[in-house]
């Protein structure tokens, strides 16, 4: 009866998981592979500052739908602030204000970017009015001298811009460039300087600030930086130049956010301004397209999916949802293959740490810490300590070992060693304790065999949990974990021979 109940439960979980999976694939057009072209992006900008107890006013530029991009689903998140939007000369901005604010403040702006089908046109109507380049004294003379040097080497506005950017980006600049650039050598400052020089030369130009929406270059666990490029207007045509050398126009997947020399965020009445931007390529492009065509409205699976969570939280779940994959692999290694390990989930947790250290460095550092900890554990055995104080002592020694190895590797220029602090300390301590007990009870060979089995299992779990295709499947189709659960339940009743038993009892097979 219990066996039948198990089979029915596993069958129900499998049907439910595969049913939701098939519905997403066939009816909602969820992409099956991570390489599927994504045209929907979720962007989140956070403004953080320290309020001093008085009135506060925060102004932030907002992107505009134009060319190949459509800005949709905008959300402004703030508590106790009034919100107003303004449009001046085609530029949008949001203004948060309050009469009184104290302490750390966080304001959020979220929106979705959708790629339009049409390409951005290079023809423009009336070019924007060029501002005053604002060169004075020696810098004015240096800028004019630089212009006179570049003119004979250029045939039109495009070649003039490329030669100018080449001069500004030179590793060995001349005296004029050194004076103009000064100590501000960042790409944004060079772009602003280039625009001012072009305006002085009679070429209308401005700096564009934006984001790159190239999925292959994005890391889901990290923030992204703004990028800057030049926009030049020549004979009713708009030309773009990618920094630092301007040898090619900007890619089509660069999203312009705002233009000009004004800062992204202007803060009044507060201090310690910090802004950060997160981007998440969303895999619901098929759903969104169908919704826009009116075929479905507000899909329930989308509203209650991982995509509704904040961007940073999604990045956390991309890692957490891989843990069941590692655990299932460990079940196969222990119950089917017969590999011995210390603990049930220790290899999975160590595999998570390997994501930061790398596989080879992780194995080496883990082996060193366990070996030194094991020596310490054997010495403590001579002191006849009770179990809890002994474990606490080993834990303290493990912390000291990790600290020492981190300092030594850093001094040797091996920065991978710094990430070993991510190893689960309690798991390391229990591994050392368990290994020493097995050593005493069953011998060194048995202890070392289990230790090597643990490392082997952790390495395989790391490879599986670091697979981009599996990560995509578990995040986009978390219902597949129900199928994984069903398989785990069925393996839980397996009590037959393991693969290692074939080697252990091969003498009986010959007889």
Phi, psi and omega in degrees: 000315179296323179294318178296319178299321179295316181296320179294320178296315179297320179296318179297316179297320181294315180296318180296312181296312181290331178294313178295321179300314180294323179296318179295321182288311189279323187253330181254357174060037172294137180289140183275337182237154180291345182275358178300134183297126182251130181238014178235130184228136175258124183243136179229121176251129179244132176247120183236135180203170180254113178276147186254010178100359180245195178295145180227139177224127181235126178242128181227136177291147178240144178289159182240138175291121180193158176059239184264014184231144174236125180264118182227171172053051180281139178222135177244122185244116178201153180241123177083011181243141170277150183231130175226149178242144180224153177230119179228122179055037178084355181261130179263148176210150176251141182236113173263139180211150177207154181284328184208131177212142182225140175085193182289130181240143178230125176240141184234143173228122182236144176203167179244135178254129177240131177288128176278159182285330182276148177276156179291135180273146180270345179277141180230163176280252179269128180291149178297152180293130182282132179282172177291127180296338172060050171258137180220153173059224183300326180292326177295316179296320179294318180295317179295321177295320179295321178297317180295329178287326185279327185306312180296341183262009181228150181252337181206187183295321182297312180292329177296316180297316181296319178293322178296313180295327176297318178294316182290332182264006182294141177286341178231072185290157177280180185296322180297316180294318179301318180294318183287318182287317181066220181269352182270088186261008180291161182297322181296316182293322178293323178295317178295321177295318179299318179297319179294319179294320179296319178297320177297329179275002178089014178250118183289124183210158175206161180269138176246134179245136182195204185228152173264128181256030178280113186297324185293339183258008182256139174250124186296340184264008185229158172282166178241158180255153175289148175243160187225141177212170182260142175237121185240139181249121183217118178053052179062024175237143178256120179249141178243147183226121179280135178278154013267341188257345178069027184282347179213157175291162183291148179297159181291342182265019173268122183267115175287134181255306175208168184232156177104186184266356182289145181294153180303314180233132174248129186241132177233133176086013180208179183217180177054052180288134176218128179240145178216148183232132176240141179234137175228115174291123184265143184259024180252027181301319179297319179296314182297319180297317178296320180296321179292331178280353176088007183284327172225160181227121178051071180303131184296320181294333178281321181293325181248047179241176178295339181289346178277351181279162175301157186301314183294325178292323176301320180298324179293317182290336175299330178274314183299322183288350176274345180297317176301328177296315177295322179294320179295321177298322179293324176300316179295316182295323183275315187271333181257310181282319180095022178285135180270136177225161174271114180082167183271314186246006179303313179300325180293317180292322176294323178298324176297319178294328179296337179299331180265323183277336191090155188293305185295313178296322180297316179297316181297312182294320179298316180296320180296314182296316181294319180297312179294322178294325179293321176299317178297320181296320178295325178291319180295333179299327179290339180276354177058050180277157173288166189298308185296311176300325180294316178296319178297321179295318179296320178300316179297318179296320179298317177299315180295322178295316179296318178298314182295314179295324177296317179294317181295314181294324178293318179294334178271001180081015180261091188285345177298331181294339181293332183279357180291346177295347179281350176301136178295113187296317182296320179296318177299317180297314180293327177296315178299316180296314181294321181295322180292322179294314179297322178302316183286324186273322187241354178105164183294322183299315180295320180294314180294325179296318177293323178295315177295324177297322178296317179295318180297316179295320179296322179295315178295320178297321178298315181298318180291317184285345179260006179282124184295325180293315178295322178298319178297315182297315183290329181278316182281326181236067181297344177295341176294341175294336174294321176294321177296322177296318178299316179295323179294319179296320179293320177294336179294342178261000181284126181227022181274196181290146172265162182296326179291338178292332178298326177282320183296322185251026181295334178295323179293325180294325179290325182288000000 
